[in-house]
Amino acid sequence: MTAIDSVADKLTEFVHQYLPTAVHMQISVQGYDSQSLKLHAPLAPSINDKGTAFGGSIYVVAVMACWGMVYLRCVEEGLEPDIVVAKADIEYLKPVNGDIVAQSVPAPEADWKVFFEKFAERGRAKMELRSEVVINGEVAARFSGLYAILGNKLD
């Protein structure tokens, strides 16, 4: 197991302990490299009457791809953050007729640096992140959210 895998396992542990909706949806980490997080959820727990993924389920996976990115970057910084979504927006472009796969869009490293500097100064920080849900090589949904960390649970 690599150090990255070990960090990604922390997200899985957190989800299983605190997020029953994500557990029910069977959300799992498909990839993480400190720049982007890719999450996977099978279609079956989220299927609607049209045979496609329920819009709310698409939203949950898209939100979690960014939330998880904040969480994992904080873990890498030695923090156990208290994270909230302050603002969120999603655009549904195509039906998702297969598993829901959402990937966070890499944010500039300079933005992460400012984020952690503000947290060190003020004990709180916020950052905008984006994710995309892709099906058959095409973007099916675009998500953007403003994420805030309000403290460190280890303090």
Biotite code that builds the C-alpha atoms (Angstrom):
import biotite.structure as struc

atoms = struc.array([
    struc.Atom([0.000, 0.000, 0.000], chain_id="A", res_id=1, res_name="MET", atom_name="CA", element="C"),
    struc.Atom([1.350, 3.429, -0.952], chain_id="A", res_id=2, res_name="THR", atom_name="CA", element="C"),
    struc.Atom([1.179, 6.540, 1.235], chain_id="A", res_id=3, res_name="ALA", atom_name="CA", element="C"),
    struc.Atom([-1.513, 7.919, -1.114], chain_id="A", res_id=4, res_name="ILE", atom_name="CA", element="C"),
    struc.Atom([-3.589, 4.736, -0.675], chain_id="A", res_id=5, res_name="ASP", atom_name="CA", element="C"),
    struc.Atom([-3.238, 5.062, 3.085], chain_id="A", res_id=6, res_name="SER", atom_name="CA", element="C"),
    struc.Atom([-4.507, 8.662, 2.962], chain_id="A", res_id=7, res_name="VAL", atom_name="CA", element="C"),
    struc.Atom([-7.418, 7.666, 0.681], chain_id="A", res_id=8, res_name="ALA", atom_name="CA", element="C"),
    struc.Atom([-8.335, 4.910, 3.165], chain_id="A", res_id=9, res_name="ASP", atom_name="CA", element="C"),
    struc.Atom([-8.933, 7.655, 5.758], chain_id="A", res_id=10, res_name="LYS", atom_name="CA", element="C"),
    struc.Atom([-11.805, 8.960, 3.612], chain_id="A", res_id=11, res_name="LEU", atom_name="CA", element="C"),
    struc.Atom([-13.329, 5.489, 3.383], chain_id="A", res_id=12, res_name="THR", atom_name="CA", element="C"),
    struc.Atom([-13.083, 5.141, 7.179], chain_id="A", res_id=13, res_name="GLU", atom_name="CA", element="C"),
    struc.Atom([-14.724, 8.548, 7.693], chain_id="A", res_id=14, res_name="PHE", atom_name="CA", element="C"),
    struc.Atom([-17.564, 7.749, 5.279], chain_id="A", res_id=15, res_name="VAL", atom_name="CA", element="C"),
    struc.Atom([-18.297, 4.435, 6.987], chain_id="A", res_id=16, res_name="HIS", atom_name="CA", element="C"),
    struc.Atom([-18.304, 6.056, 10.416], chain_id="A", res_id=17, res_name="GLN", atom_name="CA", element="C"),
    struc.Atom([-20.299, 9.231, 9.736], chain_id="A", res_id=18, res_name="TYR", atom_name="CA", element="C"),
    struc.Atom([-22.122, 9.203, 6.367], chain_id="A", res_id=19, res_name="LEU", atom_name="CA", element="C"),
    struc.Atom([-24.814, 6.503, 6.136], chain_id="A", res_id=20, res_name="PRO", atom_name="CA", element="C"),
    struc.Atom([-26.195, 7.888, 2.857], chain_id="A", res_id=21, res_name="THR", atom_name="CA", element="C"),
    struc.Atom([-22.808, 7.444, 1.178], chain_id="A", res_id=22, res_name="ALA", atom_name="CA", element="C"),
    struc.Atom([-22.544, 3.931, 2.640], chain_id="A", res_id=23, res_name="VAL", atom_name="CA", element="C"),
    struc.Atom([-26.004, 3.042, 1.292], chain_id="A", res_id=24, res_name="HIS", atom_name="CA", element="C"),
    struc.Atom([-24.985, 4.361, -2.131], chain_id="A", res_id=25, res_name="MET", atom_name="CA", element="C"),
    struc.Atom([-21.809, 2.228, -1.928], chain_id="A", res_id=26, res_name="GLN", atom_name="CA", element="C"),
    struc.Atom([-19.567, 5.205, -2.719], chain_id="A", res_id=27, res_name="ILE", atom_name="CA", element="C"),
    struc.Atom([-15.935, 4.164, -2.925], chain_id="A", res_id=28, res_name="SER", atom_name="CA", element="C"),
    struc.Atom([-12.618, 5.791, -3.732], chain_id="A", res_id=29, res_name="VAL", atom_name="CA", element="C"),
    struc.Atom([-11.548, 4.869, -7.249], chain_id="A", res_id=30, res_name="GLN", atom_name="CA", element="C"),
    struc.Atom([-8.442, 7.036, -7.319], chain_id="A", res_id=31, res_name="GLY", atom_name="CA", element="C"),
    struc.Atom([-6.593, 9.764, -5.458], chain_id="A", res_id=32, res_name="TYR", atom_name="CA", element="C"),
    struc.Atom([-3.281, 11.458, -6.220], chain_id="A", res_id=33, res_name="ASP", atom_name="CA", element="C"),
    struc.Atom([-3.270, 14.646, -4.072], chain_id="A", res_id=34, res_name="SER", atom_name="CA", element="C"),
    struc.Atom([-4.456, 16.614, -7.130], chain_id="A", res_id=35, res_name="GLN", atom_name="CA", element="C"),
    struc.Atom([-7.789, 14.936, -7.802], chain_id="A", res_id=36, res_name="SER", atom_name="CA", element="C"),
    struc.Atom([-10.192, 12.472, -6.199], chain_id="A", res_id=37, res_name="LEU", atom_name="CA", element="C"),
    struc.Atom([-12.297, 10.041, -8.204], chain_id="A", res_id=38, res_name="LYS", atom_name="CA", element="C"),
    struc.Atom([-15.326, 8.425, -6.570], chain_id="A", res_id=39, res_name="LEU", atom_name="CA", element="C"),
    struc.Atom([-17.504, 5.580, -7.819], chain_id="A", res_id=40, res_name="HIS", atom_name="CA", element="C"),
    struc.Atom([-21.047, 4.588, -6.905], chain_id="A", res_id=41, res_name="ALA", atom_name="CA", element="C"),
    struc.Atom([-22.894, 1.712, -8.599], chain_id="A", res_id=42, res_name="PRO", atom_name="CA", element="C"),
    struc.Atom([-26.114, 2.614, -10.372], chain_id="A", res_id=43, res_name="LEU", atom_name="CA", element="C"),
    struc.Atom([-28.333, 0.032, -8.604], chain_id="A", res_id=44, res_name="ALA", atom_name="CA", element="C"),
    struc.Atom([-28.825, 1.814, -5.222], chain_id="A", res_id=45, res_name="PRO", atom_name="CA", element="C"),
    struc.Atom([-29.553, 5.095, -7.031], chain_id="A", res_id=46, res_name="SER", atom_name="CA", element="C"),
    struc.Atom([-31.642, 4.029, -10.027], chain_id="A", res_id=47, res_name="ILE", atom_name="CA", element="C"),
    struc.Atom([-34.835, 5.920, -10.802], chain_id="A", res_id=48, res_name="ASN", atom_name="CA", element="C"),
    struc.Atom([-38.000, 5.041, -12.746], chain_id="A", res_id=49, res_name="ASP", atom_name="CA", element="C"),
    struc.Atom([-36.268, 5.947, -16.032], chain_id="A", res_id=50, res_name="LYS", atom_name="CA", element="C"),
    struc.Atom([-33.436, 3.462, -15.522], chain_id="A", res_id=51, res_name="GLY", atom_name="CA", element="C"),
    struc.Atom([-30.936, 6.260, -14.902], chain_id="A", res_id=52, res_name="THR", atom_name="CA", element="C"),
    struc.Atom([-29.291, 7.672, -11.784], chain_id="A", res_id=53, res_name="ALA", atom_name="CA", element="C"),
    struc.Atom([-31.471, 9.806, -9.539], chain_id="A", res_id=54, res_name="PHE", atom_name="CA", element="C"),
    struc.Atom([-30.387, 13.459, -9.722], chain_id="A", res_id=55, res_name="GLY", atom_name="CA", element="C"),
    struc.Atom([-29.938, 13.634, -5.957], chain_id="A", res_id=56, res_name="GLY", atom_name="CA", element="C"),
    struc.Atom([-27.541, 10.692, -6.068], chain_id="A", res_id=57, res_name="SER", atom_name="CA", element="C"),
    struc.Atom([-25.496, 12.331, -8.818], chain_id="A", res_id=58, res_name="ILE", atom_name="CA", element="C"),
    struc.Atom([-25.356, 15.433, -6.636], chain_id="A", res_id=59, res_name="TYR", atom_name="CA", element="C"),
    struc.Atom([-24.185, 13.454, -3.578], chain_id="A", res_id=60, res_name="VAL", atom_name="CA", element="C"),
    struc.Atom([-21.306, 11.810, -5.473], chain_id="A", res_id=61, res_name="VAL", atom_name="CA", element="C"),
    struc.Atom([-20.283, 15.126, -7.070], chain_id="A", res_id=62, res_name="ALA", atom_name="CA", element="C"),
    struc.Atom([-20.377, 16.930, -3.692], chain_id="A", res_id=63, res_name="VAL", atom_name="CA", element="C"),
    struc.Atom([-18.409, 14.124, -2.064], chain_id="A", res_id=64, res_name="MET", atom_name="CA", element="C"),
    struc.Atom([-15.678, 14.227, -4.743], chain_id="A", res_id=65, res_name="ALA", atom_name="CA", element="C"),
    struc.Atom([-14.900, 17.806, -3.691], chain_id="A", res_id=66, res_name="CYS", atom_name="CA", element="C"),
    struc.Atom([-15.615, 17.339, 0.021], chain_id="A", res_id=67, res_name="TRP", atom_name="CA", element="C"),
    struc.Atom([-13.354, 14.291, -0.002], chain_id="A", res_id=68, res_name="GLY", atom_name="CA", element="C"),
    struc.Atom([-10.650, 16.260, -1.766], chain_id="A", res_id=69, res_name="MET", atom_name="CA", element="C"),
    struc.Atom([-10.680, 18.877, 1.008], chain_id="A", res_id=70, res_name="VAL", atom_name="CA", element="C"),
    struc.Atom([-10.709, 16.142, 3.642], chain_id="A", res_id=71, res_name="TYR", atom_name="CA", element="C"),
    struc.Atom([-7.787, 14.242, 2.134], chain_id="A", res_id=72, res_name="LEU", atom_name="CA", element="C"),
    struc.Atom([-5.653, 17.329, 1.536], chain_id="A", res_id=73, res_name="ARG", atom_name="CA", element="C"),
    struc.Atom([-6.257, 18.299, 5.178], chain_id="A", res_id=74, res_name="CYS", atom_name="CA", element="C"),
    struc.Atom([-5.264, 14.795, 6.335], chain_id="A", res_id=75, res_name="VAL", atom_name="CA", element="C"),
    struc.Atom([-2.044, 15.179, 4.336], chain_id="A", res_id=76, res_name="GLU", atom_name="CA", element="C"),
    struc.Atom([-1.440, 18.443, 6.249], chain_id="A", res_id=77, res_name="GLU", atom_name="CA", element="C"),
    struc.Atom([-1.921, 16.643, 9.574], chain_id="A", res_id=78, res_name="GLY", atom_name="CA", element="C"),
    struc.Atom([-5.397, 18.064, 10.186], chain_id="A", res_id=79, res_name="LEU", atom_name="CA", element="C"),
    struc.Atom([-8.670, 16.393, 11.117], chain_id="A", res_id=80, res_name="GLU", atom_name="CA", element="C"),
    struc.Atom([-10.936, 19.101, 9.664], chain_id="A", res_id=81, res_name="PRO", atom_name="CA", element="C"),
    struc.Atom([-14.484, 20.140, 10.377], chain_id="A", res_id=82, res_name="ASP", atom_name="CA", element="C"),
    struc.Atom([-15.700, 20.700, 6.785], chain_id="A", res_id=83, res_name="ILE", atom_name="CA", element="C"),
    struc.Atom([-18.920, 22.280, 5.579], chain_id="A", res_id=84, res_name="VAL", atom_name="CA", element="C"),
    struc.Atom([-20.286, 23.029, 2.134], chain_id="A", res_id=85, res_name="VAL", atom_name="CA", element="C"),
    struc.Atom([-21.082, 26.756, 2.182], chain_id="A", res_id=86, res_name="ALA", atom_name="CA", element="C"),
    struc.Atom([-22.476, 27.018, -1.349], chain_id="A", res_id=87, res_name="LYS", atom_name="CA", element="C"),
    struc.Atom([-23.140, 24.490, -4.096], chain_id="A", res_id=88, res_name="ALA", atom_name="CA", element="C"),
    struc.Atom([-24.371, 24.405, -7.680], chain_id="A", res_id=89, res_name="ASP", atom_name="CA", element="C"),
    struc.Atom([-24.855, 21.560, -10.140], chain_id="A", res_id=90, res_name="ILE", atom_name="CA", element="C"),
    struc.Atom([-25.672, 21.497, -13.825], chain_id="A", res_id=91, res_name="GLU", atom_name="CA", element="C"),
    struc.Atom([-27.175, 18.266, -15.210], chain_id="A", res_id=92, res_name="TYR", atom_name="CA", element="C"),
    struc.Atom([-26.180, 17.847, -18.869], chain_id="A", res_id=93, res_name="LEU", atom_name="CA", element="C"),
    struc.Atom([-26.947, 14.214, -19.737], chain_id="A", res_id=94, res_name="LYS", atom_name="CA", element="C"),
    struc.Atom([-28.675, 11.253, -18.104], chain_id="A", res_id=95, res_name="PRO", atom_name="CA", element="C"),
    struc.Atom([-26.378, 8.880, -16.196], chain_id="A", res_id=96, res_name="VAL", atom_name="CA", element="C"),
    struc.Atom([-27.395, 5.395, -17.319], chain_id="A", res_id=97, res_name="ASN", atom_name="CA", element="C"),
    struc.Atom([-24.500, 3.593, -15.656], chain_id="A", res_id=98, res_name="GLY", atom_name="CA", element="C"),
    struc.Atom([-22.441, 3.790, -12.508], chain_id="A", res_id=99, res_name="ASP", atom_name="CA", element="C"),
    struc.Atom([-21.939, 7.277, -11.105], chain_id="A", res_id=100, res_name="ILE", atom_name="CA", element="C"),
    struc.Atom([-18.295, 8.337, -11.367], chain_id="A", res_id=101, res_name="VAL", atom_name="CA", element="C"),
    struc.Atom([-17.350, 11.815, -10.170], chain_id="A", res_id=102, res_name="ALA", atom_name="CA", element="C"),
    struc.Atom([-13.883, 13.318, -10.255], chain_id="A", res_id=103, res_name="GLN", atom_name="CA", element="C"),
    struc.Atom([-12.746, 16.542, -8.669], chain_id="A", res_id=104, res_name="SER", atom_name="CA", element="C"),
    struc.Atom([-11.154, 19.012, -11.067], chain_id="A", res_id=105, res_name="VAL", atom_name="CA", element="C"),
    struc.Atom([-7.596, 19.768, -9.919], chain_id="A", res_id=106, res_name="PRO", atom_name="CA", element="C"),
    struc.Atom([-7.268, 23.154, -8.220], chain_id="A", res_id=107, res_name="ALA", atom_name="CA", element="C"),
    struc.Atom([-4.079, 25.168, -8.612], chain_id="A", res_id=108, res_name="PRO", atom_name="CA", element="C"),
    struc.Atom([-1.514, 24.304, -5.957], chain_id="A", res_id=109, res_name="GLU", atom_name="CA", element="C"),
    struc.Atom([-1.246, 28.031, -5.169], chain_id="A", res_id=110, res_name="ALA", atom_name="CA", element="C"),
    struc.Atom([-4.931, 27.991, -4.116], chain_id="A", res_id=111, res_name="ASP", atom_name="CA", element="C"),
    struc.Atom([-4.270, 25.112, -1.704], chain_id="A", res_id=112, res_name="TRP", atom_name="CA", element="C"),
    struc.Atom([-1.292, 27.019, -0.277], chain_id="A", res_id=113, res_name="LYS", atom_name="CA", element="C"),
    struc.Atom([-3.444, 30.105, 0.391], chain_id="A", res_id=114, res_name="VAL", atom_name="CA", element="C"),
    struc.Atom([-6.204, 27.889, 1.844], chain_id="A", res_id=115, res_name="PHE", atom_name="CA", element="C"),
    struc.Atom([-3.865, 26.317, 4.401], chain_id="A", res_id=116, res_name="PHE", atom_name="CA", element="C"),
    struc.Atom([-2.149, 29.647, 5.172], chain_id="A", res_id=117, res_name="GLU", atom_name="CA", element="C"),
    struc.Atom([-5.530, 31.237, 5.941], chain_id="A", res_id=118, res_name="LYS", atom_name="CA", element="C"),
    struc.Atom([-6.450, 28.274, 8.117], chain_id="A", res_id=119, res_name="PHE", atom_name="CA", element="C"),
    struc.Atom([-3.156, 28.595, 10.041], chain_id="A", res_id=120, res_name="ALA", atom_name="CA", element="C"),
    struc.Atom([-3.794, 32.335, 10.571], chain_id="A", res_id=121, res_name="GLU", atom_name="CA", element="C"),
    struc.Atom([-7.517, 32.294, 11.354], chain_id="A", res_id=122, res_name="ARG", atom_name="CA", element="C"),
    struc.Atom([-8.493, 28.752, 12.278], chain_id="A", res_id=123, res_name="GLY", atom_name="CA", element="C"),
    struc.Atom([-10.852, 28.691, 9.293], chain_id="A", res_id=124, res_name="ARG", atom_name="CA", element="C"),
    struc.Atom([-10.576, 28.885, 5.512], chain_id="A", res_id=125, res_name="ALA", atom_name="CA", element="C"),
    struc.Atom([-12.673, 28.409, 2.392], chain_id="A", res_id=126, res_name="LYS", atom_name="CA", element="C"),
    struc.Atom([-12.018, 27.326, -1.144], chain_id="A", res_id=127, res_name="MET", atom_name="CA", element="C"),
    struc.Atom([-14.041, 26.757, -4.288], chain_id="A", res_id=128, res_name="GLU", atom_name="CA", element="C"),
    struc.Atom([-13.751, 23.339, -5.928], chain_id="A", res_id=129, res_name="LEU", atom_name="CA", element="C"),
    struc.Atom([-15.338, 21.690, -8.950], chain_id="A", res_id=130, res_name="ARG", atom_name="CA", element="C"),
    struc.Atom([-16.123, 18.140, -9.986], chain_id="A", res_id=131, res_name="SER", atom_name="CA", element="C"),
    struc.Atom([-17.548, 16.405, -13.020], chain_id="A", res_id=132, res_name="GLU", atom_name="CA", element="C"),
    struc.Atom([-19.630, 13.288, -13.447], chain_id="A", res_id=133, res_name="VAL", atom_name="CA", element="C"),
    struc.Atom([-18.665, 11.505, -16.644], chain_id="A", res_id=134, res_name="VAL", atom_name="CA", element="C"),
    struc.Atom([-20.590, 8.748, -18.447], chain_id="A", res_id=135, res_name="ILE", atom_name="CA", element="C"),
    struc.Atom([-19.374, 7.103, -21.652], chain_id="A", res_id=136, res_name="ASN", atom_name="CA", element="C"),
    struc.Atom([-16.559, 9.659, -21.957], chain_id="A", res_id=137, res_name="GLY", atom_name="CA", element="C"),
    struc.Atom([-18.919, 12.659, -21.798], chain_id="A", res_id=138, res_name="GLU", atom_name="CA", element="C"),
    struc.Atom([-19.570, 15.101, -18.978], chain_id="A", res_id=139, res_name="VAL", atom_name="CA", element="C"),
    struc.Atom([-23.048, 14.376, -17.614], chain_id="A", res_id=140, res_name="ALA", atom_name="CA", element="C"),
    struc.Atom([-22.965, 16.846, -14.705], chain_id="A", res_id=141, res_name="ALA", atom_name="CA", element="C"),
    struc.Atom([-20.794, 19.741, -13.574], chain_id="A", res_id=142, res_name="ARG", atom_name="CA", element="C"),
    struc.Atom([-20.643, 20.673, -9.916], chain_id="A", res_id=143, res_name="PHE", atom_name="CA", element="C"),
    struc.Atom([-19.060, 23.619, -8.118], chain_id="A", res_id=144, res_name="SER", atom_name="CA", element="C"),
    struc.Atom([-19.006, 24.217, -4.404], chain_id="A", res_id=145, res_name="GLY", atom_name="CA", element="C"),
    struc.Atom([-17.537, 26.491, -1.802], chain_id="A", res_id=146, res_name="LEU", atom_name="CA", element="C"),
    struc.Atom([-16.017, 24.424, 0.998], chain_id="A", res_id=147, res_name="TYR", atom_name="CA", element="C"),
    struc.Atom([-14.997, 25.738, 4.385], chain_id="A", res_id=148, res_name="ALA", atom_name="CA", element="C"),
    struc.Atom([-12.976, 24.220, 7.192], chain_id="A", res_id=149, res_name="ILE", atom_name="CA", element="C"),
    struc.Atom([-14.081, 25.607, 10.521], chain_id="A", res_id=150, res_name="LEU", atom_name="CA", element="C"),
    struc.Atom([-11.515, 24.048, 12.799], chain_id="A", res_id=151, res_name="GLY", atom_name="CA", element="C"),
    struc.Atom([-9.340, 21.077, 13.537], chain_id="A", res_id=152, res_name="ASN", atom_name="CA", element="C"),
    struc.Atom([-10.891, 18.235, 15.530], chain_id="A", res_id=153, res_name="LYS", atom_name="CA", element="C"),
    struc.Atom([-7.419, 17.273, 16.795], chain_id="A", res_id=154, res_name="LEU", atom_name="CA", element="C"),
    struc.Atom([-7.046, 20.558, 18.761], chain_id="A", res_id=155, res_name="ASP", atom_name="CA", element="C"),
])
